[in-house]
Amino acid sequence: MASASEKGGARAGPSQVAPPPLEELSRDELSVFLYVALLPEETRAIVKELGLSIPGFRSTALGDVERCDVIADEILAHPPTAEAVQRALSKAFEVPPLAHQAMAPEAWAELLSACAGDAALALALWRVLSDRDAEVRAAARPVLDDLAKHYYGPAPGEEPVRAPREEGEDPAARAERLAEALRRAEEALKESDARGAERAEEARRKGEEQREALKASLREARARESTAVEEAARSREEEAAARREAARLKSELEVLRASDAAVEERRLRAELREVLGRANALESRLERAQQRAAELEGELERARSGEGDIRPVGPAPGLPEAAAEGLPGESEANWLMPIYTREFYDSLEGWDRRIQRAAFKQAHLLALDHRHPSLRALPLEGLPGYYRVRVATDVRLIYRRAERQNSVEILSLIDREDLDRYIRQAKTRG
């Protein structure tokens, strides 16, 4: 059947068409266009020509919708591949209809809506016959004539168009052949309608599936967003807790360092006091040794000069004459050997240097004369043989005299308030 522009002599303007930019469509829009415009064998040929496939599937096993999706994905990824589709469309339809007509977008939208139904030809003829322009109405007449010849045969008095008869063909066989051809045509028409309905249903189903997939994706994205917000808040809380824990550990470390420094300081101070006590003891011993050496040298000189027998040594230097005069009959035999015990050296810790020197001075005086009144020696109640002498107002020196060994044990330097505790501990040890 010839087009209206060919039969009715419609005015033709400049061409309004060009190769369609298929890459501007979305993936679903492009796929459904290919599904409606091309036959299955045409999409198979395009898939084979472009060498397209889906991993895990054979290209020959793909359905019509899957082939259209694969071709659409390839065109969107690489637009030059649309040339294969352009060739298939040109071969099937030659030139797009109304190629030389310029209309507003609204008019084209209305035309597409009309062509989407089954009565597209009837709607088009109705529109043309209803036009106010007589020339436009006349353009419908050639189309109607062709339809009348197609459906009703030639007009009265017009020679019917006969199909060439094969030589020797029987009229009954010819009639049967024509009936078979008509039946096949009707079956093809029904198949085409069924395929169109199937395609429409497939497109509708696919649209529903895509909408559901989009809804599921949206829900999943919102769930991921909520999870991310919760994780971010939890991370901030954990970071703040970690910072607080780090600050706490830092303060504890500083406290430990200060505590270690204090312990080390106390240890060093104790060692210093012990060293000072030993130094004072050594100084006292050195002084006594020097005094003894001086006394022996004096006796030796007197013996050499023949002044007679060795006389008792007088009172120790530094003692008052009144104290010496108050000790008539004292001789060198009253001198006792001082024994400084480990307990005494330990007790020196915590006392200042002045008290330590006073303690050694009193111990030295004990060695010279344990009955000297300045010592104020008093026995400890409950501990026979233990005595105490005054070193300072509240400080006492504890000693014990061993008569047989002709010596005196210097035991401890303590505070006067600790005398009772010392007596209890001495009883426990004893």
Residue pairs with C-beta under 8 A, 6 or more apart in sequence:
1 143
1 146
1 147
1 150
2 142
2 146
3 97
4 10
4 128
4 139
4 140
4 142
4 143
5 12
5 100
7 139
7 142
7 143
7 146
8 138
8 139
8 140
8 141
8 142
8 143
10 139
12 100
13 100
13 101
13 102
14 100
15 99
15 100
16 98
16 99
16 100
16 101
16 102
17 95
17 96
17 99
19 86
20 86
21 79
22 30
22 33
22 75
22 79
22 82
22 85
23 75
23 76
23 79
23 82
25 33
27 69
27 72
27 73
27 76
28 72
28 206
28 207
28 210
30 72
30 75
30 76
31 65
31 68
31 69
31 71
31 72
32 68
32 203
34 43
34 68
34 71
34 72
34 85
35 64
35 65
35 68
35 199
35 202
35 203
36 199
37 89
37 92
38 46
38 68
38 85
38 88
38 89
38 92
39 92
40 64
40 67
42 88
42 92
43 64
43 67
43 68
43 71
44 60
44 67
45 88
46 67
46 71
46 84
46 85
46 88
47 53
47 59
47 62
47 67
47 70
47 71
48 59
49 84
50 71
50 74
50 81
50 84
52 59
52 70
52 71
52 74
53 59
53 70
54 62
54 66
54 70
57 66
62 70
64 199
64 202
65 202
65 206
71 85
74 81
75 81
75 82
75 85
103 111
114 120
114 123
114 124
114 127
117 123
118 193
125 140
125 143
125 144
128 136
128 137
128 139
128 140
129 137
129 140
131 137
148 155
149 155
149 161
153 160
154 160
154 161
165 174
166 174
270 349
273 348
273 349
273 350
273 351
274 345
274 346
274 348
274 349
276 348
276 353
276 356
277 345
277 348
277 349
277 356
278 345
280 356
280 357
280 360
281 340
281 345
281 360
283 360
284 360
284 363
284 364
287 364
288 364
288 367
291 316
291 317
295 313
299 310
302 308
302 310
302 311
303 310
312 330
312 331
312 332
313 332
314 324
315 321
315 323
315 324
315 327
315 368
316 368
319 368
323 372
323 373
323 374
326 373
327 369
327 371
327 372
330 369
334 368
334 369
335 367
335 368
336 366
336 367
336 370
336 401
336 406
336 407
336 408
337 367
337 405
337 406
337 407
337 408
338 363
338 364
338 366
338 367
338 407
338 408
338 410
339 407
339 408
339 409
339 410
340 363
340 410
341 409
341 410
341 411
343 411
343 412
344 410
344 411
344 412
344 413
347 412
347 413
347 414
348 356
348 359
348 413
351 359
351 395
351 413
355 391
355 392
355 395
355 413
356 413
358 391
358 392
358 395
359 391
359 395
359 397
359 413
362 375
362 389
362 390
362 391
362 397
363 397
363 399
363 410
365 372
365 374
365 375
366 375
366 377
366 389
366 399
366 408
366 410
367 408
370 377
370 401
370 408
371 377
375 389
375 390
376 389
376 390
377 387
377 388
377 389
378 387
378 388
378 389
379 386
379 387
380 386
380 387
380 388
380 398
380 419
380 423
381 423
382 423
382 427
383 423
383 426
383 427
383 430
385 400
385 401
386 398
386 399
386 400
386 411
386 426
387 398
387 399
387 400
387 401
388 396
388 397
388 398
388 399
388 419
389 396
389 397
389 399
390 396
390 397
391 397
391 413
394 415
394 416
394 417
395 413
395 414
395 415
395 416
396 413
396 414
396 415
396 416
396 419
397 410
397 412
397 413
398 411
398 412
398 413
398 414
398 422
399 408
399 409
399 410
399 411
400 408
400 409
400 411
401 407
401 408
401 409
402 408
402 409
412 422
414 422
